[in-house]
């Protein structure tokens, strides 16, 4: 099976806001302090305000191991920006673009963190809605019971899993995904889900680095959804250590951030 390289991440919208707003305010506070050194508040107060804004922007510059060590706090901060500005993004028709830009920024930093050391204990999370709605194959119990008819992505995914021996979960409930992930305790998640669930999954499982891939919804939410199987395999090949050999996928309820 061949693998594509990972596509470029699109995160400029989120980064311009997340880093640009506090840095602009920092510059503004310093400018006011220099222009009004003898004002009622004095330069010191403006300088303190500028330092506070520098502190708000500072987490966006963390990279590699420093990022992984501080990831939980960083995701909480970044998540606050996403949630606070989400109503505005929705009002101007950019809600999905705003959330996906945050996901792209997350992916960019996770890729940097695992650039020189691959994850040893990785986990793939998928939603049950990638299965054809009318299909009766019990893939939640055993992925190998997929009929491999080629009408949905599950067959291609199954072959890749069996070939590479990667650990995988497919589930129909978010809470199962969170529970099973914490029980397995991976050092990397590669998750596929809809935009809203990706945001929730990143913030709820902030302690685990996660590379996320959005679903496409040609028939609406939770019905015959699609995703790029080569994209998922490329992420695993790039970020995770290969298994020693193929193994059957364990039949059990699995998790996706959906």
Secondary structure, 3 states (H helix, E strand, C coil): CCCCCCCCCCCHHHHHHHCHHHHHHHHHHHHHHHHCCCCCCHHHHHHHHHHHHHHHHHHHHCCHHHHHHCHHHHHHHHHHHHHHHHHHHHHCCCHHHHHHHHHHHHHHHHHHHCCCCCECCEEEEEEHHHCCCCCCCCCCCCHHHCCCCCCCCHHHHHHHHHHHCCCEEEECCHHHHHHHHHHHCCCEEEEEECHHHHHHHHHHCCCCCEEEEECECCCCCCCCCECCHHHHHHHHHHHECCCCCCCCCCCCCCCCCC
